[in-house]
Amino acid sequence: MTTIPSVLVTGASTGIGAAYAERFARRGHDLVLVARDMARMEALAARLRQQNGVAIDIIQADLTKTDELATVEARLSDDVRIGILVNNAGTAIGGSFIEQSTDDVARLVALNTTALLRLASAIAPRLAKAGEGAIVNIGSVVGLAPEFGMTVYGATKAFVLFLSQGLSLELGPKGIYVQAVLPATTRTEIWDHVGADINTLSNVMEVDDLVDAALVGFDRREPVTIPPLPDAGQWDALQAARQAMLPSYRNELPAERYRKVA
Ligand SMILES: NC(=O)c1ccc[n+]([C@@H]2O[C@H](COP(=O)([O-])OP(=O)(O)OC[C@H]3O[C@@H](n4cnc5c(N)ncnc54)[C@H](OP(=O)(O)O)[C@@H]3O)[C@@H](O)[C@H]2O)c1
């Protein structure tokens, strides 16, 4: 790509996605904004066009609806100007597993995992052919912590982390940078959807701080960026512990502790 690539941001109408849109517009990237709330995206686009002189398109889409998701997939696979995908749209729901309805958890999985996966799949072959580009997937520290009690949400975010790490290994050699960003509690409307009052929560990161930190990781080409984690060595130690087990997965006999005693 000789020109600055366009950036498609999902969930761009508010919160983390809107902050990403603002930062990339400031950097001179044209944008494609995707979410359901047209009025909010139009207001954001008007402001960013005026402030930064960039071109901004808007796609109104509910990413849990197959036909609307397909429109975004087509744009990603066909529009050669788009070189960066920010897979940010996501939500959370309140309650425990037995309180959450089957339809609600299925919708959560559809947005947080299926849509994110389909959009990455739509753009990756074109970026691989071009030999450059980036896919940013917004996960969560909850995906590392079943103890936090948001089981289905955390499971979707564990998927996002694994997918990102795997795609980084697969697509990195083809020139595509894949980043997983793992925020912790950040001041956005997502907490309204969970039924929590953000003002009663402690240790809340401001959305601008979160996105600025994530972009430091982006510029460094980090595969995994965890803005709230002070000691990067802890993440490295976790990865080293995980990788140390890999050779043992090749054993043909069950481990000693699983063998029947005669
Ligand atoms: N805030 C946190 O504490 C936190 C922590 C860790 C990870 N995250 C992750 O960060 C990402 C952004 O969340 P946020 O905190 O910025 O939440 P948010 O303020 O609720 O914004 C979510 C965005 O996703 C869009 N969206 C929701 N449902 C959609 C659908 N069905 N189709 C299309 N777009 C949809 C929303 O726009 P419309 O309503 O206009 O469609 C909105 O733009 C999510 O993946 C979330 O899991 C957030």
The ligand as a Gaussian input file, in Angstrom:
#p B3LYP/6-31G(d) Opt

LIG

0 1
 N      -15.456000      -1.339000      28.701000
 C      -14.834000      -2.335000      29.292000
 O      -14.710000      -2.380000      30.530000
 C      -14.236000      -3.439000      28.461000
 C      -13.303000      -4.295000      29.055000
 C      -12.748000      -5.317000      28.300000
 C      -13.106000      -5.462000      26.971000
 N      -14.025000      -4.630000      26.398000
 C      -14.388000      -4.853000      24.994000
 O      -14.225000      -3.673000      24.255000
 C      -15.091000      -3.710000      23.107000
 C      -15.847000      -2.385000      23.020000
 O      -16.664000      -2.281000      24.149000
 P      -17.036000      -0.894000      24.853000
 O      -16.643000      -1.002000      26.261000
 O      -16.576000       0.236000      24.045000
 O      -18.638000      -1.051000      24.822000
 P      -19.803000      -0.054000      24.392000
 O      -19.519000       1.319000      24.881000
 O      -21.055000      -0.738000      24.834000
 O      -19.705000      -0.061000      22.793000
 C      -19.951000      -1.229000      22.074000
 C      -19.961000      -0.901000      20.604000
 O      -20.335000      -2.084000      19.878000
 C      -21.482000      -1.784000      19.089000
 N      -22.380000      -2.933000      19.022000
 C      -23.014000      -3.539000      20.055000
 N      -23.809000      -4.506000      19.589000
 C      -23.690000      -4.506000      18.245000
 C      -24.266000      -5.264000      17.192000
 N      -25.169000      -6.235000      17.456000
 N      -23.911000      -4.999000      15.918000
 C      -23.034000      -4.013000      15.660000
 N      -22.436000      -3.260000      16.594000
 C      -22.768000      -3.509000      17.876000
 C      -22.150000      -0.591000      19.753000
 O      -22.834000       0.209000      18.818000
 P      -24.410000       0.189000      18.507000
 O      -25.133000       0.047000      19.784000
 O      -24.597000       1.515000      17.814000
 O      -24.610000      -0.959000      17.565000
 C      -20.954000       0.179000      20.263000
 O      -20.432000       0.988000      19.221000
 C      -15.991000      -4.927000      23.296000
 O      -15.514000      -5.989000      22.494000
 C      -15.830000      -5.248000      24.768000
 O      -16.079000      -6.608000      25.055000
 C      -14.594000      -3.613000      27.099000

